[in-house]
Amino acid sequence: MSMPISPIQPPALASVDSTAAAAAGSAAAAGSAGAPASFQSLLTEASGRVEQLNQTAHEAVTKFLSGQGEEIHHVALSLHQSEVAFEMFMQVRNKVISAYQEVMRMQL
């Protein structure tokens, strides 16, 4: 007497769908009259976020060193976030420069 095996059900994707819809809605709201944001504004915004993470890490280190109650794990996390964001930004920059150089090498 064996029990029948029930089929595997796919996981619920409601949270993923709602997150994607929210992101699409915010992207559409960000552009003026449905126009996508310019590449320059995206890079400027990303640069600002990297700078903000760097400033947050600097403030955490300063508070820790001055004894203002900052915990060491918070300092380490802030520094790592800043480092990862900067490295990713530099990799994007390198890819953009590489793509630009490749386009400039093309013959018309």
Z-matrix of the N, CA and C atoms (Angstrom, degrees):
N
C 1 1.434
C 2 1.526 1 109.36
N 3 1.274 2 115.73 1 99.47
C 4 1.457 3 120.00 2 178.05
C 5 1.519 4 109.39 3 -108.10
N 6 1.318 5 113.08 4 152.56
C 7 1.466 6 119.36 5 178.85
C 8 1.518 7 108.49 6 -88.54
N 9 1.311 8 117.02 7 144.36
C 10 1.472 9 118.37 8 178.34
C 11 1.532 10 110.81 9 -68.37
N 12 1.297 11 115.14 10 147.10
C 13 1.465 12 120.84 11 179.07
C 14 1.519 13 108.33 12 -87.52
N 15 1.314 14 114.59 13 126.85
C 16 1.463 15 118.54 14 179.77
C 17 1.527 16 109.69 15 -83.52
N 18 1.314 17 117.14 16 148.49
C 19 1.473 18 119.83 17 -179.22
C 20 1.531 19 110.83 18 -68.94
N 21 1.316 20 114.79 19 154.45
C 22 1.464 21 121.03 20 178.53
C 23 1.521 22 108.72 21 -77.35
N 24 1.313 23 115.53 22 129.85
C 25 1.459 24 121.74 23 179.64
C 26 1.528 25 108.81 24 -95.67
N 27 1.312 26 118.52 25 139.00
C 28 1.469 27 120.02 26 176.69
C 29 1.523 28 109.53 27 -67.95
N 30 1.326 29 117.32 28 150.61
C 31 1.460 30 120.21 29 -179.99
C 32 1.527 31 110.50 30 -67.52
N 33 1.315 32 114.16 31 154.68
C 34 1.464 33 119.54 32 178.99
C 35 1.519 34 109.00 33 -69.34
N 36 1.315 35 116.14 34 130.37
C 37 1.463 36 121.25 35 -178.50
C 38 1.517 37 112.07 36 -107.97
N 39 1.312 38 117.20 37 18.22
C 40 1.462 39 119.95 38 -177.01
C 41 1.521 40 111.65 39 -61.77
N 42 1.336 41 117.30 40 -41.30
C 43 1.460 42 118.82 41 -178.08
C 44 1.522 43 111.22 42 -69.04
N 45 1.333 44 117.39 43 -36.64
C 46 1.459 45 120.56 44 178.72
C 47 1.526 46 109.77 45 -67.96
N 48 1.340 47 116.67 46 -44.04
C 49 1.455 48 120.23 47 -179.99
C 50 1.519 49 111.55 48 -62.77
N 51 1.334 50 116.97 49 -41.59
C 52 1.463 51 119.13 50 -179.07
C 53 1.515 52 111.33 51 -69.39
N 54 1.340 53 117.16 52 -34.76
C 55 1.462 54 120.46 53 177.08
C 56 1.525 55 110.57 54 -66.62
N 57 1.316 56 116.67 55 -42.95
C 58 1.466 57 120.33 56 179.11
C 59 1.520 58 110.82 57 -65.15
N 60 1.333 59 116.57 58 -39.32
C 61 1.461 60 119.89 59 178.64
C 62 1.521 61 110.97 60 -66.46
N 63 1.325 62 116.75 61 -38.55
C 64 1.466 63 120.17 62 178.55
C 65 1.524 64 110.68 63 -66.25
N 66 1.329 65 116.78 64 -40.58
C 67 1.466 66 120.26 65 178.74
C 68 1.521 67 110.84 66 -65.91
N 69 1.319 68 116.45 67 -40.94
C 70 1.463 69 119.92 68 178.57
C 71 1.521 70 110.67 69 -65.60
N 72 1.315 71 116.31 70 -38.43
C 73 1.458 72 120.54 71 178.58
C 74 1.512 73 112.17 72 -66.55
N 75 1.331 74 117.02 73 -40.77
C 76 1.459 75 119.58 74 179.74
C 77 1.525 76 110.71 75 -71.20
N 78 1.344 77 117.45 76 -33.80
C 79 1.466 78 120.13 77 177.34
C 80 1.520 79 110.35 78 -67.71
N 81 1.320 80 116.89 79 -38.59
C 82 1.459 81 119.84 80 178.56
C 83 1.518 82 110.65 81 -69.30
N 84 1.312 83 116.77 82 -35.88
C 85 1.462 84 119.97 83 179.24
C 86 1.523 85 111.36 84 -71.74
N 87 1.338 86 116.92 85 -29.47
C 88 1.459 87 120.48 86 -178.37
C 89 1.518 88 111.70 87 -69.95
N 90 1.312 89 117.33 88 -37.63
C 91 1.460 90 120.78 89 179.88
C 92 1.516 91 110.43 90 -76.75
N 93 1.331 92 116.35 91 149.66
C 94 1.456 93 119.38 92 179.48
C 95 1.516 94 108.98 93 -83.94
N 96 1.301 95 117.06 94 120.78
C 97 1.469 96 124.28 95 178.89
C 98 1.528 97 111.77 96 57.22
N 99 1.341 98 116.68 97 35.87
C 100 1.446 99 121.09 98 176.04
C 101 1.515 100 113.76 99 83.92
N 102 1.326 101 118.91 100 0.31
C 103 1.461 102 121.37 101 179.34
C 104 1.527 103 108.97 102 -76.99
N 105 1.334 104 118.19 103 137.82
C 106 1.463 105 120.19 104 179.23
C 107 1.528 106 110.70 105 -69.67
N 108 1.318 107 115.30 106 154.88
C 109 1.458 108 120.59 107 178.84
C 110 1.526 109 109.04 108 -67.86
N 111 1.315 110 116.84 109 148.51
C 112 1.459 111 120.23 110 -179.77
C 113 1.527 112 110.24 111 -73.92
N 114 1.317 113 115.14 112 157.19
C 115 1.458 114 120.48 113 -179.98
C 116 1.522 115 110.39 114 -62.60
N 117 1.308 116 116.27 115 -37.59
C 118 1.460 117 120.66 116 179.37
C 119 1.520 118 110.98 117 -62.92
N 120 1.328 119 117.80 118 -42.24
C 121 1.458 120 119.79 119 179.93
C 122 1.524 121 111.08 120 -68.11
N 123 1.341 122 117.55 121 -33.86
C 124 1.463 123 120.34 122 176.69
C 125 1.526 124 110.78 123 -65.34
N 126 1.334 125 116.81 124 -43.46
C 127 1.461 126 119.72 125 178.56
C 128 1.521 127 111.62 126 -66.94
N 129 1.316 128 117.11 127 -38.55
C 130 1.463 129 120.69 128 178.30
C 131 1.523 130 110.67 129 -64.13
N 132 1.314 131 116.32 130 -42.20
C 133 1.459 132 120.96 131 178.46
C 134 1.530 133 110.97 132 -64.75
N 135 1.326 134 117.25 133 -42.94
C 136 1.465 135 121.29 134 179.07
C 137 1.525 136 110.59 135 -64.34
N 138 1.324 137 116.36 136 -40.61
C 139 1.458 138 120.62 137 177.60
C 140 1.529 139 110.83 138 -62.43
N 141 1.308 140 116.41 139 -39.63
C 142 1.464 141 120.74 140 177.60
C 143 1.514 142 111.93 141 -64.20
N 144 1.347 143 117.19 142 -39.87
C 145 1.465 144 120.49 143 178.54
C 146 1.528 145 111.05 144 -66.58
N 147 1.337 146 117.25 145 -39.21
C 148 1.460 147 120.73 146 177.85
C 149 1.525 148 109.67 147 -64.09
N 150 1.304 149 116.53 148 -43.11
C 151 1.465 150 120.73 149 178.90
C 152 1.527 151 111.16 150 -64.17
N 153 1.324 152 116.95 151 -38.83
C 154 1.472 153 120.88 152 178.34
C 155 1.529 154 110.72 153 -64.36
N 156 1.329 155 117.86 154 -42.69
C 157 1.464 156 120.68 155 177.18
C 158 1.526 157 111.06 156 -64.24
N 159 1.323 158 117.20 157 -38.13
C 160 1.458 159 121.50 158 177.20
C 161 1.527 160 110.54 159 -63.67
N 162 1.315 161 117.10 160 -42.78
C 163 1.457 162 121.51 161 179.27
C 164 1.528 163 110.72 162 -65.20
N 165 1.328 164 117.10 163 -41.16
C 166 1.465 165 121.17 164 178.35
C 167 1.523 166 110.53 165 -62.40
N 168 1.329 167 117.31 166 -42.38
C 169 1.461 168 121.16 167 178.21
C 170 1.525 169 110.91 168 -64.22
N 171 1.321 170 116.53 169 -41.65
C 172 1.463 171 120.81 170 178.65
C 173 1.532 172 110.67 171 -62.25
N 174 1.323 173 116.67 172 -43.14
C 175 1.460 174 120.24 173 178.82
C 176 1.528 175 111.41 174 -64.58
N 177 1.332 176 117.51 175 -39.02
C 178 1.458 177 120.99 176 179.25
C 179 1.529 178 110.65 177 -64.49
N 180 1.329 179 117.26 178 -42.03
C 181 1.466 180 120.86 179 178.64
C 182 1.526 181 109.97 180 -65.05
N 183 1.315 182 117.16 181 -43.40
C 184 1.466 183 121.16 182 179.65
C 185 1.522 184 111.17 183 -61.31
N 186 1.332 185 117.04 184 -44.26
C 187 1.468 186 120.54 185 178.54
C 188 1.520 187 111.27 186 -64.08
N 189 1.332 188 116.73 187 -40.54
C 190 1.460 189 120.36 188 -179.71
C 191 1.522 190 110.85 189 -64.99
N 192 1.329 191 116.71 190 -45.72
C 193 1.460 192 120.59 191 -177.72
C 194 1.521 193 112.81 192 -69.15
N 195 1.327 194 116.81 193 -28.55
C 196 1.462 195 119.38 194 179.40
C 197 1.526 196 111.90 195 -87.95
N 198 1.341 197 117.45 196 -2.97
C 199 1.458 198 120.92 197 176.78
C 200 1.516 199 114.06 198 77.97
N 201 1.308 200 117.87 199 30.63
C 202 1.463 201 121.40 200 -178.09
C 203 1.528 202 112.26 201 -89.34
N 204 1.324 203 117.77 202 23.09
C 205 1.453 204 120.86 203 173.69
C 206 1.511 205 115.80 204 85.91
N 207 1.300 206 118.60 205 11.62
C 208 1.466 207 120.75 206 177.75
C 209 1.528 208 108.06 207 -75.43
N 210 1.337 209 116.45 208 133.60
C 211 1.462 210 120.58 209 -178.27
C 212 1.528 211 109.85 210 -85.27
N 213 1.325 212 115.50 211 147.54
C 214 1.458 213 121.11 212 -174.43
C 215 1.535 214 112.27 213 -63.91
N 216 1.323 215 117.58 214 -35.48
C 217 1.463 216 118.37 215 -179.93
C 218 1.529 217 111.36 216 -68.69
N 219 1.327 218 117.06 217 -31.65
C 220 1.465 219 120.28 218 176.43
C 221 1.528 220 110.20 219 -68.49
N 222 1.323 221 116.29 220 -39.61
C 223 1.460 222 121.15 221 178.08
C 224 1.526 223 110.21 222 -63.91
N 225 1.335 224 116.13 223 -46.63
C 226 1.465 225 120.13 224 -179.78
C 227 1.528 226 111.18 225 -62.98
N 228 1.322 227 116.93 226 -40.81
C 229 1.462 228 120.58 227 178.57
C 230 1.525 229 111.32 228 -64.70
N 231 1.314 230 117.47 229 -43.30
C 232 1.464 231 121.05 230 178.52
C 233 1.524 232 111.40 231 -62.35
N 234 1.325 233 115.93 232 -43.11
C 235 1.463 234 119.70 233 179.10
C 236 1.525 235 111.48 234 -64.60
N 237 1.318 236 116.52 235 -40.88
C 238 1.467 237 119.85 236 -179.95
C 239 1.529 238 111.19 237 -67.56
N 240 1.327 239 117.17 238 -41.54
C 241 1.470 240 120.15 239 177.28
C 242 1.524 241 110.63 240 -60.21
N 243 1.318 242 115.89 241 -43.59
C 244 1.455 243 120.45 242 179.65
C 245 1.530 244 110.78 243 -63.34
N 246 1.319 245 116.36 244 -43.46
C 247 1.461 246 120.93 245 -179.18
C 248 1.529 247 111.72 246 -64.63
N 249 1.328 248 116.97 247 -44.38
C 250 1.462 249 121.02 248 -179.24
C 251 1.528 250 110.49 249 -65.73
N 252 1.329 251 116.84 250 -42.35
C 253 1.466 252 120.45 251 179.22
C 254 1.527 253 110.71 252 -62.54
N 255 1.329 254 116.32 253 -42.11
C 256 1.463 255 120.07 254 179.73
C 257 1.527 256 110.83 255 -65.84
N 258 1.328 257 117.29 256 -44.22
C 259 1.460 258 120.55 257 179.26
C 260 1.525 259 111.26 258 -61.93
N 261 1.327 260 116.91 259 -41.83
C 262 1.459 261 119.57 260 179.03
C 263 1.530 262 110.68 261 -65.15
N 264 1.328 263 116.53 262 -41.88
C 265 1.462 264 120.53 263 178.85
C 266 1.531 265 110.21 264 -61.92
N 267 1.331 266 116.91 265 -41.14
C 268 1.462 267 120.18 266 179.39
C 269 1.522 268 111.05 267 -66.59
N 270 1.327 269 118.18 268 -36.29
C 271 1.464 270 120.61 269 177.92
C 272 1.527 271 110.75 270 -66.89
N 273 1.329 272 116.69 271 -39.98
C 274 1.469 273 120.09 272 176.48
C 275 1.520 274 109.41 273 -63.58
N 276 1.321 275 116.73 274 -43.69
C 277 1.469 276 121.17 275 177.58
C 278 1.523 277 110.63 276 -58.44
N 279 1.329 278 116.78 277 -45.62
C 280 1.461 279 120.49 278 179.94
C 281 1.529 280 111.63 279 -62.47
N 282 1.317 281 117.19 280 -39.36
C 283 1.472 282 120.84 281 178.84
C 284 1.530 283 110.71 282 -67.32
N 285 1.320 284 117.16 283 -38.72
C 286 1.465 285 120.70 284 178.69
C 287 1.524 286 109.87 285 -64.80
N 288 1.323 287 116.45 286 -44.54
C 289 1.459 288 119.95 287 179.26
C 290 1.522 289 110.28 288 -64.20
N 291 1.325 290 117.16 289 -41.37
C 292 1.460 291 121.10 290 178.42
C 293 1.527 292 111.10 291 -62.50
N 294 1.321 293 116.99 292 -42.45
C 295 1.466 294 120.65 293 178.63
C 296 1.523 295 110.73 294 -65.16
N 297 1.327 296 117.30 295 -40.95
C 298 1.461 297 121.54 296 177.95
C 299 1.526 298 110.43 297 -61.23
N 300 1.330 299 116.43 298 -45.76
C 301 1.456 300 120.14 299 179.83
C 302 1.525 301 111.35 300 -63.65
N 303 1.312 302 116.75 301 -37.73
C 304 1.466 303 120.59 302 178.03
C 305 1.524 304 110.85 303 -64.64
N 306 1.325 305 117.37 304 -42.27
C 307 1.460 306 120.81 305 177.90
C 308 1.515 307 110.54 306 -64.74
N 309 1.316 308 117.47 307 -39.41
C 310 1.462 309 120.21 308 -179.97
C 311 1.535 310 112.02 309 -68.07
N 312 1.320 311 118.42 310 -24.79
C 313 1.472 312 121.60 311 178.10
C 314 1.519 313 112.30 312 -80.01
N 315 1.320 314 117.37 313 -14.91
C 316 1.467 315 120.80 314 -179.27
C 317 1.523 316 110.34 315 -66.08
N 318 1.318 317 114.57 316 141.31
C 319 1.455 318 119.27 317 176.61
C 320 1.508 319 109.06 318 -98.88
N 321 1.296 320 115.47 319 137.50
C 322 1.465 321 120.20 320 -179.05
C 323 1.492 322 112.31 321 -92.62
